[in-house]
Amino acid sequence: MSAIDDLPPLRDVIARHDLRAKKQLGQNFLLDLNLTAKIARQAGDLSGTDVLEIGPGPGGLTRGLLAEGARHVLAIEKDARALPALHEIAEAYPGRLTILHGDALAIDPSEHLTAPIRIAANLPYNIGTELLIRWLTPPEWPPFWQSLTLMFQKEVAERIVAKPGSKAYGRLALLAQWRADAQIVMTLPPEAFVPAPKVHSAVVQLTALPQPRYPADPAVLSRVTAAAFNQRRKMLRASLRGLHPDIEAMLLQVEIKPTARAEEIDLARFCALARLLERNPGR
C-alpha cells in the first residue's frame, strides 16, 4: 500500500490507540488508504470546498479528503477513543481539520462550514439511512450541500438508485431521485473492512439538483408514496383510497392504472398525482 501522506498506516494507528471496531456503533474500518483516497476522489474537485465527514473513526477517509485538497474537513465522531488519532491528523494538516465529538444526529454542522460544501462519509450502518433522509428533506431546497458521497450496505445503495419495476424500488429511491442525481460509483467486498461485515458495501454519489426534478409539495408527495409503498402488494386504488374519495378517477387523470401497484409507477407520475391531490384535497 503506497502512502498518501507522512502519517503511519492505519493498522498501526488502530493498534497504537486500541481502536477495535464496536458493533454497537456500526463501525467497520476501511484500512486501505488507496481505497479511501479513491472514495475521496469520487467526491469531485475538493479544492476550495469544505467537506463534512460523519464517523471518521481512525481517519482513513479523512486523510484521503485532505490529501485530495479539501479546503477544510469537519469530522463528527461519536467514539471518544478515535479522537487522539484524529487530532494527529489535524496536526499534520494545520488549520484544515476540525473535529467535533458527539452524535451526528444531534449536531448542526452549519456553523462550522463555509460554502461550497460537500458531504463524504463511510457512514456508520446504524444511522446511515436516517442521515441521508435528513439531508434530502431540509426545510428549503437547494440544500446546504452540493453533493453526497456516501458508503452504505450494498442493499441500501441499490434502493437509492433503483428504477420502477425492480424489487429495490421504493420510497428511498423516489426521495433521492426527486431532488438529486444518484449513482453507485464503487462497490467493495466485505474483506476490504475490519472487521469484515456480512454484506458487500457500495459508494453512492448524489448530486443536488437546483430544484426538484418535478414540481410537487414535499408533504403531499410523502403522504402519497407512504400510502402506496406501505401496502405495496395492493393495487393503488386500494392502497391510496384513504387519500381522496375519488382516488380512482384521479389516478386515471394522471395516466396511472388504478390496478397498478406502487413499484410500477415512476417519479413523474407520483409527482403528478401529488399535484392533483394538492389542488383537490377532498378530505
RARA-V150831 format. One record per pair of residues at least 6 apart in sequence whose ideal C-beta (glycine too) atoms are under 8 Angstrom apart, sorted by the first residue. I is the first residue (numbers start at 0). J is the second residue. Records with the same first field share a line. If there is no record, write none. Layout:
I = J  J
This chain:
0 = 8  31  32  33
1 = 32  33
2 = 8  32
3 = 32  33  36  62  63  66
4 = 62  65  66  91
5 = 91
6 = 12  62  87  88  91
7 = 15
8 = 30  32
9 = 28  30  32  57  58  59
10 = 30
12 = 18  57  58  84  87
13 = 19  28  30  57  193
16 = 57  80  81  83  84
17 = 80
18 = 28  56  57  80  81  84
20 = 26  27  28  56  193  194
21 = 78
24 = 77  78  123  125
25 = 54  123  124  125  126  127
26 = 54  56  78  123
27 = 121  124  192  193  194  195  196  200
28 = 56  57  59  192  193
29 = 35  38  59  60  121  150  187  191  192
30 = 59  192  193
31 = 59  191
32 = 59  62  63
34 = 187  191
35 = 59  60  62  63
36 = 62  63  66  67
37 = 63  185
38 = 60  63  119  121  148  150  185  202
39 = 45  60  63  64  66  67  69  119
40 = 63  67
41 = 148  184  185  202  204
42 = 50  64  67  117  119  146  148  204
43 = 117  146
44 = 68
45 = 64  67  68  69  70  117
46 = 68  69  70
47 = 70  115
48 = 69  70  115  116  117  145
49 = 69  70  71  72  73  112  113  114  115  116  117
50 = 64  69  71  72  73  116  117  118  119
51 = 72  73  75  108  112  116  117  118  119  120  144
52 = 60  61  64  72  73  74  75  118  119  120
53 = 75  103  118  120  122  123  126  130
54 = 75  76  77  103  120  121  122  123
55 = 61  74  75  76  81  85  120
56 = 76  78  81  121
57 = 81  84  85
58 = 74  81  84  85  88
59 = 121
60 = 119  120  121
61 = 72  74  85  88  96
62 = 88
64 = 72  119
65 = 72  88  92  95  96
69 = 95
70 = 95
71 = 94  95  96  97  112  113
72 = 95  96  97
73 = 97  99  108  111  112
74 = 85  96  97  98  99
75 = 99  101  103  106  108
76 = 82  85  98  99  100
77 = 100  101  102  103
79 = 100
82 = 98  100
85 = 96  98
86 = 98
88 = 96
89 = 95  96  97  98
97 = 111
99 = 106  108  111
103 = 126  130
104 = 126  129  130
109 = 143
112 = 143
114 = 143
115 = 145
116 = 143  144  145
117 = 144  145  146  147  148
118 = 134  144  146  147  148  149
119 = 147  148  149
120 = 148  149  150
121 = 150
122 = 130  131  149  150  151
124 = 151  152  196
127 = 149  150  151  152  155
128 = 151  155  171
131 = 147  149  159  171  175
132 = 171  174
134 = 142  144  147
135 = 142  174  175  178  179  205
136 = 174  217
137 = 143
140 = 178  210  211
141 = 207  208  209  210
142 = 207
144 = 207
145 = 206  207
146 = 204  205  206  207
147 = 179  203  204  205
148 = 184  202  203  204
149 = 202  203  205
150 = 187  200  201  202
151 = 159  200  201  202  203
152 = 196  198  199  200  201
153 = 186  198  199  200  201
154 = 167  198
155 = 171
156 = 183  200  201  202  203
157 = 167  183  201
158 = 167  168  169  171  172
159 = 171  172  175  181  203  205
160 = 172  175  176  181  182  183  203
161 = 167  168  169  171  172
162 = 168  172
163 = 262  263  264  265
164 = 262  263
165 = 262
166 = 262
168 = 262
169 = 228  231  261  262
170 = 224  225  228
173 = 220  224  266  269
174 = 224
175 = 181  205
176 = 212  266
177 = 211  212  213  215  220  266  270
178 = 207  208  211  212
179 = 205  206  207  208
180 = 205  206  208
181 = 203  204  205
182 = 203  204
183 = 201  202  203  204
184 = 202  203  204
185 = 201  202
186 = 199  200  201  202
187 = 199  200  201  202
188 = 199
189 = 195  196  197  198  199  200
191 = 200
192 = 200
211 = 270
212 = 266  267  270
213 = 266  267  270  271
214 = 270  274
215 = 269  270  273  274  277
216 = 273  274  277
219 = 273  274  276  277
220 = 269  270  273
222 = 242  276
223 = 239  242  269  272  273  276
224 = 261  269
226 = 238  239  241  242
227 = 235  238  239  261  264  269
228 = 261  262
229 = 238
230 = 237  238
231 = 238  260  261  262
232 = 260
233 = 260
234 = 257  258  259  260
235 = 246  250  255  256  257  258  259  260  261  264
236 = 246  247  250  257  258
238 = 261
239 = 246  250
240 = 246
242 = 276  281
243 = 249  276  279  280  281  282
244 = 281  282
245 = 281
246 = 257
247 = 257
249 = 272  275  276  279
250 = 256  257  272
251 = 257
252 = 275
253 = 268  271  272  275
254 = 268  271
255 = 264  268  272
